[in-house]
Structures are given as structure tokens and as C-alpha cells.
Amino acid sequence: MNQEIKSREDSSIVVSIRCTVYNHEPYLRQCLDGFVMQKTNFRFEAIVHDDASTDNSAAIIREYAEKYPDIIKPIYETENQYSKGDDSLIRIVEAACAGKYIAICEGDDYWTDPLKLQKQVDFLEAHEEYSLVADNALVVNTITGESYFFNNSEDRDYVISDMVQCRKFPTAGVLFRRISFEGFHETCRYSYDTMEWCYLAKKGKVHFCSNISSVYRRGMQGVTEYTPKLKWAKIVESWNMELIRVFGQYFDGEIVYESLFNEYKQAFLKSNTRGRIVSVWKMFKYRPAKTINFLFSGFSKLLK
């Protein structure tokens, strides 16, 4: 690591933004512009972590850090932390956050509302029973140009059983209390959106605001697209089994099993012979009858 911001306390910082970057050069300026345009009556910082990018992401971060030193606080890695698979990336970024509240925006997304932080801080300051507030986003497919709302719901609260079924709000839309997140890594083995939101929902209420404050990009070659389908299904399975272990008393596990059946079904369709055998075994484990029907339907089509 070329530069690391040590774990610290700074009571004058109200919000710390967690921003992880890896080869986000085409999008990064728009992301950082979304931070520096924020209009607030409090101090905030953006912990921008470059995970050993091979493009010009680090150079762009340096440029913004020099121009906005009170806001942009960079961390530059010489070794990729995400690939270690041990949550070292998120732990490094969290250790650098000094704010009472934490916001998140990854380097390929960006904020569109200059009052995003102010409005969310005002909400949490006025509602102590809430641990997290989240805005909506406009989803933009970078390949097709298609755009749509991330969530079509009105303003409402969500509980763990809601969030396990599907993602209800974008990562770039959230703001949560740092104190509510304490103990997460001692409780949960994996750091990812749904796990974090469910953990925060145990500590307080979760509120969704329908107003748009960010753009969530889809269509890039990210982790999901680069990972072979069978390997990705196994990752998702690990995550979901952890959800059941930690939060199983709050939701019906059948929701998870249906999701895993569909993940392994996709893996079956995209795998070689060995991968298909593994996928079928997993499909049968979670949905025996549906697996038999799926295989019989495919066999019937071959006979026609």
C-alpha cells in the first residue's frame, strides 16, 4: 500500500463516503464530481480507495485529491485487495472513515443531487430510531442506453424479509449510522450489500425515499460478468447460507432456496458437462420437483 489513512476519530467529520475504485477511469470523474458538488452545513470526506487499478484511475484520484484536499482522502494499493477474498478491502476503507454517518458510492456510479447528503443527514438526525436511509436511483445500461428506476415504490420502510427477496435500493443511495455498523465483521463472514443492509436493519429501522439522487450503471464487465456462472452460483450460495445463519429467524428460507435453484439453473445452461452435473445436483438439492420437470422438458425437446 502506497498510502493508508489510519483508523481515526474526527468529531468534525459528519459523513464519510466509502468509494472503492478498480479500473473505473471512464466513469471516475463523474463519480468524484458528485462528491465535491455536495452542498452541506457540515464537513464530509470521501475515502477513495484505488485497488491497484491498471488504468489511469489512480492518476485521476490524485488530481482530485490535490484540488479538493479537504474532501478527497485517497488510499492507493499496490496489491489488489478484493482478490484476496477476505474482506481486507472493506476493512481498510472502514478504518479510514471518521464520520458519524457513512455513505457509499463506487467509482462507476455517481450522485446527481447536490443535496443528497444534507437531506439524508437531516432525516437520520430527526429520526433516531432509524439506522439507514436510502434514496432511489436511475439505472442506466451503458450498452443499450436503456434507463429505468431502480425501485418503483413510494416512500416506505423495509425490514429484513423484504431485503432478502431482492435489492430494494442502490448502494449509492444509502446513508447509515457508523455506530450501527459496529460488530458487523465479528457477526457476518461476508461483506456485500444485502448482508450489510440486513445487519443495519437489526440495529434500527430502514427507510426508503423514492427521490432520485444517483445513477447506477449496468452493462459493464464487472465481477458478475467476469466470473464463470458455476463459480458465481457457488459464491451466491455461500452468501445466502450466511444470510440464513445470521438472519434466518427473520425470513422464510424458501426465498433463498428458490433463488439458488435459479442461479444453478443458469450455471447449468452455461457450463460444460462436469459443470452441468454439479449444477443439476445443486438444483435438485434446493428444488427437486422443479429440477425433474426442467430436465424432462429439455429431454422432451431433444426427442422432437
C-alpha contacts under 8 A as a table, 3 or more apart, distances in Angstrom:
res1	aa1	res2	aa2	distance
1	M	4	E	6.66
1	M	75	I	7.86
1	M	76	Y	6.06
1	M	77	E	4.37
1	M	78	T	5.23
1	M	79	E	7.03
2	N	75	I	7.57
2	N	76	Y	5.53
2	N	77	E	5.99
2	N	78	T	6.59
3	Q	74	P	7.60
3	Q	75	I	5.34
3	Q	76	Y	5.50
3	Q	77	E	7.35
4	E	74	P	7.93
4	E	75	I	5.35
4	E	76	Y	7.23
5	I	73	K	7.90
5	I	74	P	7.91
5	I	75	I	6.80
5	I	95	A	7.82
5	I	96	A	5.31
6	K	95	A	6.62
6	K	96	A	5.69
7	S	95	A	4.47
7	S	96	A	4.92
7	S	97	C	7.15
7	S	98	A	7.69
8	R	95	A	7.36
8	R	96	A	6.62
8	R	97	C	7.36
8	R	98	A	5.96
9	E	98	A	5.12
9	E	99	G	7.86
10	D	13	I	5.73
10	D	98	A	5.49
10	D	99	G	7.06
11	S	14	V	7.18
11	S	98	A	7.45
11	S	99	G	7.17
11	S	100	K	7.72
12	S	42	F	7.98
12	S	43	R	6.48
12	S	99	G	7.92
13	I	16	S	7.20
13	I	42	F	7.42
13	I	43	R	5.05
13	I	44	F	5.35
13	I	45	E	7.08
13	I	98	A	6.34
13	I	99	G	4.85
13	I	100	K	7.10
14	V	42	F	6.32
14	V	43	R	5.74
14	V	44	F	5.67
14	V	98	A	7.93
14	V	99	G	4.63
14	V	100	K	5.06
14	V	101	Y	6.13
15	V	43	R	7.03
15	V	44	F	4.67
15	V	45	E	6.43
15	V	98	A	7.74
15	V	99	G	4.49
15	V	100	K	5.93
15	V	101	Y	4.71
15	V	102	I	5.62
15	V	103	A	6.92
15	V	117	L	7.94
16	S	44	F	5.80
16	S	45	E	4.97
16	S	46	A	5.74
16	S	47	I	6.86
16	S	97	C	5.48
16	S	98	A	6.34
16	S	99	G	4.81
16	S	100	K	7.63
16	S	101	Y	6.34
16	S	102	I	5.02
16	S	103	A	6.23
17	I	44	F	7.70
17	I	45	E	6.10
17	I	46	A	4.43
17	I	47	I	5.82
17	I	48	V	7.99
17	I	97	C	7.66
17	I	102	I	5.76
17	I	103	A	4.59
17	I	104	I	5.39
17	I	105	C	7.08
18	R	46	A	6.36
18	R	47	I	5.41
18	R	48	V	6.68
18	R	93	V	6.60
18	R	94	E	7.48
18	R	97	C	7.67
18	R	102	I	7.02
18	R	103	A	6.11
18	R	104	I	4.69
18	R	105	C	6.35
18	R	106	E	7.58
19	C	46	A	6.84
19	C	47	I	5.95
19	C	48	V	4.76
19	C	49	H	6.14
19	C	104	I	6.08
19	C	105	C	5.22
19	C	106	E	4.88
19	C	107	G	6.25
20	T	48	V	6.01
20	T	49	H	4.90
20	T	50	D	6.31
20	T	51	D	7.33
20	T	105	C	7.58
20	T	106	E	5.16
20	T	107	G	6.02
21	V	24	H	6.16
21	V	48	V	7.12
21	V	49	H	5.82
21	V	50	D	4.77
21	V	51	D	6.12
21	V	53	S	7.58
21	V	57	S	7.49
21	V	106	E	6.38
21	V	107	G	4.90
21	V	108	D	7.76
22	Y	50	D	5.96
22	Y	51	D	5.45
22	Y	52	A	6.95
22	Y	53	S	5.00
22	Y	57	S	7.32
22	Y	107	G	7.46
23	N	53	S	4.97
23	N	54	T	6.30
23	N	55	D	5.55
23	N	56	N	7.49
23	N	57	S	6.01
24	H	27	Y	5.59
24	H	28	L	5.51
24	H	55	D	7.87
24	H	57	S	6.06
24	H	107	G	5.86
24	H	108	D	5.77
25	E	28	L	5.30
25	E	29	R	7.68
25	E	55	D	6.52
25	E	56	N	5.82
25	E	57	S	4.80
25	E	60	I	7.62
26	P	29	R	7.69
27	Y	30	Q	5.71
27	Y	31	C	6.54
27	Y	107	G	6.83
27	Y	108	D	5.21
27	Y	109	D	7.37
28	L	31	C	4.98
28	L	32	L	6.21
28	L	57	S	7.06
28	L	60	I	7.52
28	L	107	G	5.35
28	L	108	D	6.15
29	R	32	L	5.17
29	R	33	D	5.94
29	R	60	I	7.23
30	Q	33	D	5.08
30	Q	34	G	6.32
30	Q	110	Y	6.16
31	C	34	G	5.24
31	C	35	F	6.93
31	C	105	C	7.70
31	C	106	E	7.77
31	C	107	G	5.84
31	C	108	D	6.70
31	C	109	D	5.95
31	C	110	Y	4.28
31	C	111	W	6.79
32	L	35	F	5.15
32	L	36	V	6.51
32	L	64	Y	7.60
32	L	107	G	7.89
32	L	110	Y	7.60
33	D	36	V	5.29
33	D	37	M	6.06
34	G	37	M	5.52
34	G	38	Q	6.85
34	G	110	Y	5.82
34	G	111	W	4.79
34	G	112	T	6.41
34	G	113	D	7.89
34	G	114	P	7.29
35	F	38	Q	5.71
35	F	46	A	7.22
35	F	111	W	7.29
36	V	68	Y	7.63
36	V	71	I	7.07
37	M	114	P	5.70
38	Q	113	D	7.74
38	Q	114	P	4.41
38	Q	115	L	5.97
38	Q	116	K	7.17
38	Q	117	L	7.00
39	K	114	P	5.72
39	K	115	L	5.66
39	K	117	L	7.93
39	K	118	Q	7.05
40	T	43	R	7.35
40	T	115	L	7.06
40	T	117	L	7.10
40	T	118	Q	5.30
41	N	118	Q	7.43
44	F	71	I	6.54
44	F	99	G	7.32
45	E	70	D	7.01
45	E	71	I	4.44
45	E	72	I	6.17
45	E	73	K	6.88
45	E	99	G	7.94
46	A	71	I	5.68
46	A	72	I	4.98
46	A	73	K	5.82
47	I	72	I	6.41
47	I	73	K	4.90
47	I	74	P	5.85
47	I	75	I	7.26
47	I	93	V	6.77
47	I	96	A	6.93
47	I	97	C	6.92
48	V	61	I	7.47
48	V	72	I	6.75
48	V	73	K	6.06
48	V	74	P	4.77
48	V	75	I	6.11
49	H	74	P	5.89
49	H	75	I	4.63
49	H	76	Y	6.12
49	H	77	E	7.69
49	H	93	V	6.83
50	D	53	S	6.32
50	D	57	S	7.23
50	D	58	A	6.20
50	D	74	P	7.62
50	D	75	I	6.15
50	D	76	Y	5.07
50	D	77	E	6.09
51	D	76	Y	6.67
51	D	77	E	5.20
51	D	78	T	7.48
51	D	79	E	7.08
51	D	80	N	5.13
51	D	81	Q	6.26
51	D	82	Y	7.41
51	D	89	L	7.91
52	A	76	Y	6.81
52	A	77	E	4.84
52	A	78	T	5.12
52	A	79	E	5.65
52	A	80	N	5.22
53	S	56	N	7.39
53	S	57	S	6.33
53	S	58	A	6.89
53	S	80	N	7.96
54	T	57	S	7.83
55	D	58	A	7.75
56	N	59	A	5.32
56	N	60	I	6.46
57	S	60	I	5.22
57	S	61	I	6.31
58	A	61	I	5.07
58	A	62	R	6.23
58	A	76	Y	7.10
59	A	62	R	5.08
59	A	63	E	6.27
60	I	63	E	5.06
60	I	64	Y	6.44
61	I	64	Y	5.24
61	I	65	A	6.01
61	I	72	I	7.99
61	I	74	P	6.90
62	R	65	A	4.97
62	R	66	E	6.11
62	R	74	P	7.45
63	E	66	E	5.37
63	E	67	K	6.35
64	Y	67	K	4.97
64	Y	68	Y	5.75
64	Y	69	P	7.70
64	Y	72	I	6.67
65	A	68	Y	5.19
65	A	69	P	4.97
65	A	71	I	7.55
65	A	72	I	4.89
65	A	73	K	6.43
65	A	74	P	6.80
66	E	69	P	5.54
68	Y	71	I	5.54
68	Y	72	I	5.87
69	P	72	I	5.54
69	P	73	K	6.86
70	D	73	K	7.57
77	E	80	N	6.61
77	E	81	Q	7.76
80	N	83	S	6.07
80	N	84	K	7.52
81	Q	84	K	5.54
81	Q	85	G	7.71
81	Q	87	D	7.99
81	Q	88	S	6.07
81	Q	89	L	5.15
82	Y	85	G	5.85
82	Y	86	D	7.74
82	Y	87	D	7.12
82	Y	88	S	7.15
82	Y	89	L	5.69
84	K	87	D	7.65
84	K	88	S	7.42
85	G	88	S	7.59
87	D	90	I	5.53
87	D	91	R	6.23
87	D	190	Y	7.17
87	D	191	S	6.60
88	S	91	R	5.07
88	S	92	I	6.10
89	L	92	I	5.37
89	L	93	V	6.50
90	I	93	V	5.18
90	I	94	E	5.99
90	I	191	S	7.65
91	R	94	E	5.08
91	R	95	A	6.05
92	I	95	A	5.28
92	I	96	A	6.64
93	V	96	A	5.31
93	V	97	C	6.72
94	E	97	C	5.26
97	C	102	I	7.75
99	G	102	I	6.57
99	G	178	R	7.30
100	K	177	R	6.24
100	K	178	R	5.66
100	K	179	I	7.39
101	Y	121	V	7.80
101	Y	175	L	6.57
101	Y	176	F	5.49
101	Y	177	R	4.58
101	Y	178	R	5.17
102	I	175	L	5.53
102	I	176	F	5.36
102	I	177	R	6.30
102	I	178	R	5.90
103	A	172	A	7.44
103	A	173	G	7.86
103	A	174	V	5.80
103	A	175	L	4.51
103	A	176	F	6.70
104	I	171	T	6.25
104	I	172	A	5.28
104	I	173	G	7.42
104	I	174	V	6.45
104	I	175	L	7.24
105	C	109	D	6.34
105	C	110	Y	6.73
105	C	111	W	7.91
105	C	171	T	6.60
105	C	172	A	4.39
105	C	173	G	7.81
106	E	109	D	5.66
106	E	110	Y	7.74
106	E	172	A	7.04
107	G	110	Y	7.47
108	D	216	Y	7.93
108	D	217	R	6.79
109	D	172	A	7.03
109	D	214	S	7.40
109	D	215	V	5.84
109	D	216	Y	5.23
109	D	217	R	5.94
110	Y	172	A	7.30
110	Y	214	S	5.58
110	Y	215	V	5.52
110	Y	216	Y	7.18
111	W	114	P	7.63
111	W	116	K	7.75
111	W	172	A	7.37
111	W	213	S	5.75
111	W	214	S	4.05
111	W	215	V	6.33
112	T	212	I	7.86
112	T	213	S	5.24
112	T	214	S	5.02
112	T	215	V	7.05
113	D	116	K	5.23
113	D	212	I	7.62
113	D	213	S	4.83
113	D	214	S	6.96
114	P	117	L	7.71
115	L	118	Q	5.21
115	L	119	K	6.01
116	K	119	K	5.58
116	K	120	Q	6.34
116	K	213	S	6.14
117	L	120	Q	5.24
117	L	121	V	6.01
117	L	175	L	7.84
118	Q	121	V	5.29
118	Q	122	D	6.09
119	K	122	D	5.12
119	K	123	F	6.30
120	Q	123	F	5.05
120	Q	124	L	6.38
120	Q	133	V	6.65
120	Q	134	A	7.88
120	Q	175	L	6.67
121	V	124	L	5.25
121	V	125	E	5.95
121	V	175	L	7.74
122	D	125	E	5.14
122	D	126	A	6.15
123	F	126	A	5.21
123	F	127	H	6.10
123	F	133	V	7.73
124	L	127	H	4.97
124	L	128	E	6.14
124	L	130	Y	6.46
124	L	131	S	7.48
124	L	132	L	7.57
124	L	133	V	7.29
125	E	128	E	6.34
127	H	130	Y	5.86
128	E	131	S	7.55
129	E	204	G	5.72
129	E	205	K	6.13
130	Y	133	V	7.39
130	Y	204	G	4.90
130	Y	205	K	4.27
130	Y	206	V	5.85
130	Y	207	H	7.30
131	S	176	F	5.60
131	S	177	R	5.57
131	S	180	S	6.32
131	S	200	L	6.12
131	S	201	A	6.98
131	S	203	K	6.44
131	S	204	G	4.66
131	S	205	K	5.70
131	S	206	V	6.23
132	L	174	V	6.91
132	L	175	L	5.77
132	L	176	F	4.21
132	L	177	R	6.65
132	L	200	L	6.87
132	L	201	A	7.65
132	L	204	G	7.53
132	L	205	K	6.83
132	L	206	V	4.95
132	L	207	H	6.43
133	V	174	V	5.82
133	V	175	L	5.52
133	V	176	F	6.41
133	V	206	V	5.84
133	V	207	H	4.75
133	V	208	F	5.90
133	V	209	C	7.44
134	A	169	F	6.56
134	A	170	P	7.78
134	A	173	G	4.94
134	A	174	V	4.16
134	A	175	L	6.24
134	A	206	V	7.91
134	A	207	H	6.30
134	A	208	F	4.91
134	A	209	C	6.02
135	D	169	F	6.89
135	D	170	P	7.66
135	D	173	G	4.60
135	D	174	V	6.45
135	D	208	F	5.93
135	D	209	C	4.75
135	D	210	S	5.96
135	D	211	N	5.93
135	D	212	I	6.21
135	D	213	S	6.21
136	N	149	F	7.34
136	N	150	F	6.29
136	N	151	N	6.42
136	N	169	F	5.97
136	N	170	P	6.72
136	N	173	G	6.16
136	N	208	F	7.51
136	N	209	C	6.35
136	N	210	S	5.13
136	N	211	N	5.57
136	N	212	I	4.75
136	N	213	S	6.40
136	N	214	S	7.24
137	A	149	F	6.05
137	A	150	F	5.42
137	A	151	N	7.61
137	A	169	F	7.57
137	A	170	P	6.48
137	A	173	G	6.88
137	A	211	N	7.74
137	A	212	I	4.87
137	A	213	S	5.92
137	A	214	S	4.86
137	A	215	V	5.37
137	A	216	Y	6.32
138	L	147	S	6.62
138	L	148	Y	5.72
138	L	149	F	4.76
138	L	150	F	5.90
138	L	212	I	6.63
138	L	214	S	6.45
138	L	215	V	4.85
138	L	216	Y	6.10
139	V	147	S	5.34
139	V	148	Y	5.32
139	V	149	F	5.86
139	V	150	F	5.77
139	V	215	V	5.82
139	V	216	Y	4.73
139	V	217	R	5.87
139	V	218	R	6.97
140	V	145	G	6.40
140	V	146	E	5.89
140	V	147	S	4.46
140	V	148	Y	6.90
140	V	215	V	6.86
140	V	216	Y	6.19
140	V	217	R	5.01
140	V	218	R	6.00
141	N	144	T	5.65
141	N	145	G	5.15
141	N	146	E	5.29
141	N	147	S	6.30
141	N	217	R	5.95
141	N	218	R	4.67
141	N	219	G	5.26
142	T	145	G	5.49
142	T	146	E	7.79
142	T	217	R	6.57
142	T	218	R	6.10
142	T	219	G	5.35
142	T	220	M	6.79
143	I	219	G	5.70
143	I	220	M	7.69
149	F	152	N	6.23
150	F	168	K	7.74
150	F	169	F	6.66
150	F	170	P	7.04
151	N	168	K	6.39
151	N	169	F	6.60
151	N	210	S	7.59
152	N	210	S	7.62
153	S	156	R	7.75
153	S	210	S	6.71
154	E	209	C	7.25
154	E	210	S	5.59
155	D	207	H	7.58
155	D	208	F	5.53
155	D	209	C	4.69
155	D	210	S	5.30
156	R	207	H	5.94
156	R	208	F	5.38
156	R	209	C	6.92
157	D	205	K	7.23
157	D	206	V	5.54
157	D	207	H	4.34
157	D	208	F	5.85
158	Y	162	D	6.04
158	Y	163	M	7.00
158	Y	205	K	7.59
158	Y	206	V	5.55
158	Y	207	H	6.28
158	Y	208	F	7.20
159	V	162	D	5.45
159	V	163	M	6.59
159	V	198	C	7.79
159	V	201	A	6.41
159	V	205	K	7.43
159	V	206	V	6.83
160	I	163	M	5.23
160	I	164	V	6.22
160	I	197	W	7.97
160	I	198	C	5.32
160	I	201	A	6.33
160	I	202	K	7.85
160	I	247	F	7.90
160	I	250	Y	6.43
160	I	251	F	7.18
161	S	164	V	5.42
161	S	165	Q	6.84
161	S	250	Y	6.08
161	S	251	F	4.84
161	S	252	D	7.68
162	D	165	Q	5.72
162	D	166	C	7.31
162	D	168	K	7.89
163	M	166	C	5.63
163	M	167	R	5.89
163	M	168	K	6.18
163	M	194	T	6.71
163	M	197	W	7.69
163	M	198	C	7.12
164	V	167	R	7.43
164	V	194	T	6.76
164	V	198	C	7.88
164	V	251	F	7.83
164	V	255	I	7.75
164	V	256	V	7.78
165	Q	255	I	6.38
165	Q	256	V	7.64
167	R	170	P	7.43
167	R	194	T	7.09
169	F	173	G	6.73
169	F	174	V	7.85
169	F	208	F	7.40
170	P	173	G	5.27
170	P	174	V	7.23
170	P	216	Y	7.09
171	T	174	V	5.88
171	T	193	D	6.98
172	A	214	S	6.48
172	A	215	V	7.97
172	A	216	Y	7.46
173	G	213	S	6.75
173	G	214	S	6.54
176	F	180	S	7.61
176	F	200	L	7.95
177	R	180	S	5.31
177	R	181	F	6.88
178	R	181	F	5.29
178	R	182	E	6.83
179	I	182	E	5.40
180	S	200	L	6.22
180	S	203	K	5.93
180	S	204	G	7.82
181	F	184	F	5.74
181	F	199	Y	7.44
181	F	200	L	6.31
183	G	186	E	5.28
183	G	187	T	6.29
184	F	187	T	5.19
184	F	188	C	5.84
184	F	196	E	7.70
184	F	199	Y	7.04
185	H	188	C	5.29
185	H	189	R	6.55
185	H	190	Y	7.83
185	H	191	S	7.86
186	E	189	R	7.65
187	T	246	V	7.56
188	C	191	S	7.37
188	C	195	M	7.69
188	C	242	E	7.33
188	C	246	V	7.10
189	R	242	E	7.22
190	Y	195	M	7.38
190	Y	239	W	6.75
190	Y	242	E	7.65
191	S	195	M	6.47
191	S	196	E	6.60
192	Y	195	M	5.58
192	Y	196	E	6.15
193	D	196	E	5.25
193	D	197	W	6.15
194	T	197	W	5.15
194	T	198	C	6.03
195	M	198	C	5.25
195	M	199	Y	6.16
195	M	243	L	6.67
196	E	199	Y	5.12
196	E	200	L	6.25
197	W	200	L	5.10
197	W	201	A	6.08
198	C	201	A	4.88
198	C	202	K	6.46
198	C	247	F	7.64
199	Y	202	K	5.29
199	Y	203	K	6.85
200	L	203	K	5.10
200	L	204	G	6.38
200	L	205	K	7.95
200	L	206	V	7.78
201	A	204	G	5.22
201	A	205	K	5.61
201	A	206	V	5.93
202	K	205	K	7.73
217	R	220	M	7.59
221	Q	224	T	7.71
221	Q	225	E	5.47
221	Q	226	Y	6.37
222	G	225	E	5.44
222	G	226	Y	6.14
223	V	226	Y	5.26
223	V	227	T	6.06
224	T	227	T	5.42
224	T	232	W	6.95
225	E	228	P	7.65
227	T	231	K	6.57
227	T	232	W	5.85
228	P	231	K	5.38
228	P	232	W	6.07
229	K	232	W	5.03
229	K	233	A	6.08
229	K	266	Q	6.98
229	K	267	A	4.74
229	K	270	K	6.59
229	K	271	S	7.29
230	L	233	A	5.05
230	L	234	K	6.36
230	L	264	Y	6.89
230	L	267	A	4.78
230	L	268	F	7.57
230	L	271	S	7.01
230	L	275	G	6.75
230	L	279	S	7.23
231	K	234	K	5.16
231	K	235	I	6.35
232	W	235	I	5.00
232	W	236	V	6.19
233	A	236	V	5.07
233	A	237	E	6.04
233	A	260	L	7.36
233	A	263	E	5.38
233	A	264	Y	5.88
233	A	267	A	6.83
234	K	237	E	4.90
234	K	238	S	6.25
235	I	238	S	5.16
235	I	239	W	6.35
236	V	239	W	5.06
236	V	240	N	6.12
236	V	260	L	7.52
236	V	263	E	7.91
237	E	240	N	5.13
237	E	241	M	6.07
237	E	260	L	6.36
238	S	241	M	5.24
238	S	242	E	6.27
239	W	242	E	5.16
239	W	243	L	6.38
240	N	243	L	4.86
240	N	244	I	6.38
240	N	256	V	6.45
241	M	244	I	5.10
241	M	245	R	6.20
242	E	245	R	4.92
242	E	246	V	6.12
243	L	246	V	5.41
243	L	247	F	5.49
243	L	248	G	6.56
244	I	247	F	5.36
244	I	248	G	4.06
244	I	249	Q	7.84
244	I	253	G	6.77
245	R	248	G	5.75
247	F	250	Y	5.69
247	F	251	F	7.41
248	G	251	F	5.78
248	G	252	D	7.28
248	G	253	G	6.84
249	Q	252	D	7.90
252	D	255	I	6.04
252	D	256	V	7.91
253	G	256	V	5.29
253	G	257	Y	6.49
254	E	257	Y	4.95
254	E	258	E	6.14
255	I	258	E	5.48
255	I	259	S	6.49
256	V	259	S	5.11
256	V	260	L	6.22
257	Y	260	L	5.08
257	Y	261	F	6.14
257	Y	286	Y	5.37
257	Y	287	R	7.37
258	E	261	F	5.16
258	E	262	N	6.46
258	E	286	Y	7.07
258	E	287	R	7.20
259	S	262	N	5.25
259	S	263	E	6.32
260	L	263	E	4.92
260	L	264	Y	6.23
260	L	283	M	7.58
260	L	286	Y	7.10
261	F	264	Y	5.37
261	F	265	K	6.06
261	F	282	K	7.32
261	F	283	M	4.92
261	F	284	F	7.94
261	F	286	Y	5.85
261	F	287	R	6.32
262	N	265	K	4.88
262	N	266	Q	6.29
262	N	283	M	7.86
263	E	266	Q	5.31
263	E	267	A	6.34
264	Y	267	A	4.70
264	Y	268	F	6.01
264	Y	279	S	5.21
264	Y	280	V	7.39
264	Y	282	K	6.65
264	Y	283	M	5.93
265	K	268	F	5.04
265	K	269	L	6.46
265	K	279	S	6.83
265	K	280	V	7.60
265	K	283	M	6.70
266	Q	269	L	5.18
266	Q	270	K	6.42
267	A	270	K	5.20
267	A	271	S	5.84
267	A	275	G	7.54
267	A	276	R	7.34
267	A	279	S	6.33
268	F	271	S	5.36
268	F	275	G	6.70
268	F	276	R	4.67
268	F	277	I	7.93
268	F	279	S	5.30
268	F	280	V	6.87
269	L	276	R	7.56
271	S	274	R	7.64
271	S	275	G	5.02
271	S	276	R	5.67
272	N	275	G	5.18
272	N	276	R	6.05
273	T	276	R	5.07
273	T	277	I	6.38
274	R	277	I	5.22
274	R	278	V	6.51
275	G	278	V	5.19
275	G	279	S	6.03
276	R	279	S	4.89
276	R	280	V	5.99
277	I	280	V	5.29
277	I	281	W	6.30
278	V	281	W	5.22
278	V	282	K	6.31
279	S	282	K	5.12
279	S	283	M	6.05
280	V	283	M	4.93
280	V	284	F	6.04
280	V	291	T	7.27
281	W	284	F	5.22
281	W	285	K	6.24
282	K	285	K	4.97
282	K	286	Y	6.58
283	M	286	Y	5.47
283	M	287	R	5.87
283	M	288	P	6.99
283	M	291	T	5.95
284	F	287	R	5.17
284	F	288	P	4.20
284	F	289	A	7.59
284	F	290	K	7.81
284	F	291	T	5.46
284	F	292	I	7.71
285	K	288	P	6.24
287	R	290	K	5.45
287	R	291	T	6.05
288	P	291	T	5.17
288	P	292	I	6.34
289	A	292	I	5.25
289	A	293	N	6.26
290	K	293	N	5.04
290	K	294	F	5.99
291	T	294	F	5.00
291	T	295	L	6.18
292	I	295	L	5.22
292	I	296	F	5.99
293	N	296	F	5.10
293	N	297	S	5.97
294	F	297	S	5.23
294	F	298	G	6.32
295	L	298	G	5.13
295	L	299	F	6.13
296	F	299	F	5.04
296	F	300	S	6.04
297	S	300	S	5.13
297	S	301	K	6.38
298	G	301	K	5.25
298	G	302	L	6.54
299	F	302	L	5.17
299	F	303	L	6.59
300	S	303	L	5.24
300	S	304	K	6.64
301	K	304	K	5.32
